[in-house]
Amino acid sequence: MKVNILGLVVILTAVLFVDTQAQRVGVKVQLRTSQDRLYKTFLRQAINKPANFAGHYVLSGPGCGTECEMYAAIDKKTGSVVWLPFTIQEWVEMAERMNEGRPIKFSVRSNRIKVLGHLVFDDGHTETDPQAWQLVGGRFVLVK
């Protein structure tokens, strides 16, 4: 069995070069807050996913335990990160009653999300009614 070592080295070098170039072209996540820095690995992986929210954002979450979810919108153009101002807890029973599989609904064609579950806000207060939120001006605002 003959193996062309030189050809194999050339191919491996070309693949490594292409991979390195692809990484350089991508936008880096902007780690501005302590939460961003805590979840930097998750955010750096998420920005490489296809946009799934509001045209050019990736909406994804690292999870925070059983029946607990948290989400961030990562702008694929700028690398900026916007966290939802709450975690979603105890959502499974409510989702089953409403015939939903997840506690959050969103689309690449809209800047609006719908959430259900026990929402625990960053300031400590909680709410349990389903809500709609919209990404406007770099932050999520409640739709009334």
N, C-alpha and C positions, 0 to 999 in steps of 0.2 A: 504494500500500500504506500503510494507516494503522497506526501503532504507538502504543499507549497507554503513554507513558513513565511517567506517574504510577502506573499499575497495575503496571508492571514494577518500579518502585522499591519499591512496597509489598510485592510478592511477595518480592523479594530481601531486604528488611529483615526480613520474617517468617521467612524461611529462616535467615538469620544469627542471629536471636534464638533460634530453636529449637535450632540447633546449639550456641550458647553455653550455653543452659540445660542441654542434655544433658551437656555436658562438666562443668558444675558439680555435677551430681547424682552423678556417678561417684566412686568411692573412689580416692584417690591412693595410688600405690605408696610404701611406706615404704623409703627408701634408707638403710639402717643400716650396711652394711658397704662396704668398698672394692670388693668384687665387685659389689654392688648398684649403686654409683655408676658403675663402669666400664660396666655394661650397662643403664644407666638408660633409654635410648631403647627398647631391646628390651623391658624390663619394662613401661614405660608403654604400649607397643603391646599387649603380651600381656594385660594386665589387662582390656582391652576385648573380648577374645575370649570366647565362651561357656565356661562351666565344663565341664571335661572330666575332672576328677579329684576324688575324695573329696567329691562333693556340690557344693561351692562354690569349688573351686580351679581354676586354669588351670595345667596342667603343660605346659611348653613349653621349648624351648631355642634359644639363638642359634647353636649350632654352633661348632666350634672348629677346623675344617679337614677335610681328606679323611678319611673313616672316623673322625671324632672328633665326639662329641656330648656336650653338657652340658645339664643340665635344672634348672629351678627351678619350684617350686610357688608360685603367687601367689594369696593368699587374696582373693577378690573382695569379701568382707565387710569386711575390715580393712586390706587393702593390704600385709600382711606377706609377706615373701619367704623361702622355705626352699630352699636349693640342695641338690641331691644332693651327698654328700661325695666324689664322684669324677667323672672324665670317662670316657666309654665310647669306647675306641679299638679299631681292628682288629677290627671286629665283622662285616663283610660275609660272610666265609667261614664263620664260625660260624653266622650267621643262615641262610645258604643250606643248610648241613647240617641245620639244624633246621626247614627250610621256613618261615622267618619273613622278613618284609620289613623289619622294623625291629629295633633292638637293645633296645627297651623296650616293655612291654605294660602298659596301665593302663586304668581305667574310671572314669566319673563316679560309679558306684555303690560304689566301694571305695577305701580308703586304702592299698591295697597295689599295688606295682609289681613286675614281673619284668624283670630285665636280663640281657643276655648280651653277651659281648665281653671285651676286655682292659680291666679296670677299673683306672684309675690314681687312687689316693686322694689327698686333699689332703695327707696326711702323707708321701706319696712311695711307699708300698708298693703292690704290684699284686696282682691276683687275676684268674683266668681262668675260674673255674667260674660257671655261671649262678646268679644269686642272686635272692632276694625281699627287698624292703624295704617298710617300712610307715611312713606319716606318723603320728607319735604325739607329742602335746604340743609341736608346733611344730618337730619335727626328724625326720629319717629315721633309722629304726633297722633293723638287719638282722634278718630273721625267721629263726629257727633251727629 
